């Protein structure tokens, strides 16, 4: 909503959505003054009137520094007519909001006043409300035989230039973990940013009878290049592996101990989908590579993985989605690969119908992961039959028919790529089925599927019949 | 020392592939671990049970109790001399069957003496004596790891051992007092041994293996000072005891 005043007439113009033809004039009852005879002619020429934006300023700044914001609002000066002013103001408002430092941004467009005011001059004012210096959150979580207390602290706009600091601390009956992260965007170029993190996380992986504690620091640099988003990252992690139970297999026991990984990684993302959960159109391509060992540390490998997803809307509101994942882990030097670096496959988020990460090389029931994998999925999403709850809750659900296939194995690097392809192509596991998907906000989804796994190799653990899955990244 | 591992034991014969794991011999292993490992090796040789010795940098973390050495037999993993003795007993191999109850109690008492005195003294000298810790223990302990993990792990181990020393009351002792304790322990052992070939006359028992492990390692390990070895050398019957066991059970062992 925007307040405009022209002459003595106040009017309200609605900016969301953008008006297609000229402003719609509504009148506030308590602001009516004596109507001016000039009102009518002005109203007619509002669209085409050439204007000059003389001043753009921002009210309500506290700790935010000005220089960061000048970039975001610079475009408004170039507007040539009123519609342009409104459009650019709207865009500038969006830009200011995406910095993550304001709770509210309002735009006021007014005629210029003062000594240097031109007859067609305009003043644009952004009235902002900054976020509080610190917000905290406190949650308790109860999970598998463990309870924990999670404390979160967020400091937006710490130093005045849209830097953000977050701290999360989780204190549980079994494990404690924490993370501290500092984010700084380049002033004027929010998509270029730097992020520094310090963390300790612990994980328990019952499918491998493995417990892992990672303490690490990482620094990340993101920048857009043409249509892609590139990220360069250095990470140093102290990894501690241990057996989860006395009954862990000896192969997992042999991996226990400490190791240090210092790696450089690069990833490139092109995402043209309209949404990351249940997209209707667009494509995603993600390529990630990691090189460890050349900046110190014990682990030494080259890891590549990619993710491709294509979506297309078909007739009757149904969507066809195809995805392909793959990865390769190449050890450098004579040390074998570490269980913490290998790939895992299977479960409700990848090859449905198999138990979580319970596929591929294993020893005494503990899954050791593999050095190479591929996985593909073909989905047809349709609205629920008979469309219950249409227009409301029912729109969050979709039915889907799926076909998943994939393979995970260790590669003998003495042989050539032909042998590798052959190995990945034999003993393919695949599954098909039908299920219901629930979309949770824009972040996660829940699935309940009826799966029929096929091509099961000895050693794989399957979950045929109903399988429930929750997560962020699904095949 | 958990005995729970043996509850469901099925009496299978001792496999050829039995393996004993210890830290890397050349660069990593420390005096106390070497002594414990040698004691177990001597015991198994005395029982006539073949075992392969494998060196791994992460042996300490692989062990279910966190202590060296441990053996991998079939699909059982057992660590430390006490549980290993129980384990072999359950399989039908025992060195102390011929002892009566009084002798068995005496044997246990002497084994406790060695563990409480000799082993604790070894740990003290390695980690609580600053010179030894800085010159030998920390560099060796952290040798398989790269910086800064090497420093972190070495200091972490040092603090852990020092805390343990404080807990057993050795925190306030000086090096001289520790040497004196070792001397007294050796005196007790020497008196018990007398002129016999083994502690319980003709047949070696696990006590012999344990004493041999510690004394032989102390005699053959280079430390910052030779005081510890000197104290043992003053007891000639202990020296000949070590030599006898080495010749009888380890003569095919390459050094």
Interface residues (C-beta under 8 A of the other chain):
Chain A: X238 X241 X242 X243 X246 X250 X253 X254 X256 X257 X258 X259 X260 X296 X297 X298 X364
Chain B: X5 X56 X57 X58 X60 X61 X62 X64 X72 X75 X77 X145 X146 X147 X148 X149 X152 X153
